């Protein structure tokens, strides 16, 4: 088992934020070999935060189903549950990132409005 959801998420976030070097991206792609389908592939290829949120949610649903279908005595069960916790935490982190970005944009709008109040523009 591997942490496909988290590696795919890293790729999507690097793309959306325009950060990360090619060696990091290549390492993540290598980690995902054989898993690049469905929500994992969509998440890895996401270009915006809303896309990331949507595809991460789909990947989380798949992971929840996987864990629910496992036998608790399976040696991989605890690891799968750990992945589930980590991906749920990542989902909350992406929601916070989106909220923070929206707040920054709102701040820019307010600053623009206040600037025009202080210095009206004649049109």
C-alpha positions in Angstrom: 0.0 0.0 0.0 1.1 3.5 -0.6 -0.1 7.0 0.1 -1.3 7.7 -3.4 -3.8 10.3 -2.2 -1.1 12.4 -0.5 1.3 12.2 -3.4 -1.4 13.1 -5.9 -2.4 16.0 -3.7 1.2 17.2 -3.5 1.3 17.3 -7.3 -2.0 19.1 -7.6 -1.1 21.7 -5.0 2.4 22.3 -6.6 0.6 23.0 -9.9 -2.1 25.2 -8.5 0.4 27.3 -6.5 3.1 27.2 -9.2 5.7 25.9 -6.9 7.9 22.8 -6.6 10.9 21.7 -8.7 10.8 19.1 -11.4 12.7 16.6 -9.4 10.0 16.7 -6.7 7.3 16.3 -9.3 9.1 13.4 -10.9 9.5 11.7 -7.6 5.8 12.0 -6.9 4.9 10.7 -10.4 7.2 7.7 -9.8 5.5 7.0 -6.5 2.1 7.1 -8.3 3.1 4.7 -11.1 0.3 2.1 -11.5 -2.2 4.3 -9.6 -2.8 7.1 -12.1 -6.5 6.5 -12.8 -9.7 7.8 -11.4 -9.7 10.4 -8.6 -5.9 9.9 -8.0 -5.1 10.8 -11.6 -7.5 13.7 -11.6 -6.1 15.0 -8.3 -2.5 14.7 -9.5 -3.5 16.7 -12.6 -5.6 19.3 -10.9 -4.7 22.9 -11.7 -6.9 24.9 -9.3 -7.9 24.7 -5.6 -11.6 24.0 -6.4 -10.5 21.1 -8.7 -8.2 19.8 -5.9 -11.0 20.0 -3.4 -13.4 18.1 -5.7 -10.9 15.3 -6.7 -9.6 15.0 -3.1 -13.2 14.4 -2.0 -13.7 11.7 -4.6 -10.4 10.1 -3.6 -11.4 10.2 0.1 -14.7 8.5 -0.8 -12.8 5.7 -2.5 -10.4 5.3 0.4 -13.3 5.2 2.9 -14.9 2.4 0.9 -11.6 0.6 0.8 -11.2 0.8 4.5 -14.8 -0.2 5.2 -14.4 -3.3 3.1 -11.2 -4.5 4.8 -11.1 -7.1 7.5 -9.8 -5.5 10.7 -7.4 -8.5 11.1 -5.8 -7.7 7.7 -2.2 -6.6 8.4 -2.7 -3.6 6.1 -5.9 -2.4 8.0 -4.2 -0.1 10.5 -2.1 1.5 7.7 -5.2 2.0 5.6 -7.0 3.7 8.6 -3.9 5.9 9.1 -4.1 6.9 5.4 -7.7 7.7 5.9 -6.9 10.0 8.9 -4.1 11.7 7.0 -6.3 12.3 3.9 -9.1 13.7 6.0 -6.6 16.0 7.6 -5.3 17.0 4.2 -8.8 17.8 3.1 -9.2 20.2 6.0 -5.9 21.8 5.2 -7.0 22.4 1.6 -10.2 23.9 2.8 -8.3 26.2 5.1 -6.0 27.2 2.2 -8.9 28.0 0.0 -10.6 30.0 2.8 -7.3 31.9 3.4 -6.9 32.6 -0.3 -10.5 33.9 -0.5 -9.8 36.1 2.5 -6.8 37.6 0.8 -8.8 38.3 -2.3 -11.5 40.0 -0.2 -8.8 42.1 1.4 -7.6 43.2 -2.0 -11.2 44.2 -2.9 -11.6 46.2 0.3 -8.3 47.9 -0.1 -9.3 48.8 -3.7 -12.6 50.2 -2.5 -11.0 52.2 0.3 -8.5 53.6 -2.1 -11.2 54.8 -4.4 -13.1 56.3 -1.4 -10.0 58.3 -0.4 -9.1 59.2 -3.9 -12.2 59.3 -6.1 -11.7 58.8 -9.8 -13.6 61.1 -12.1 -14.8 59.3 -15.2 
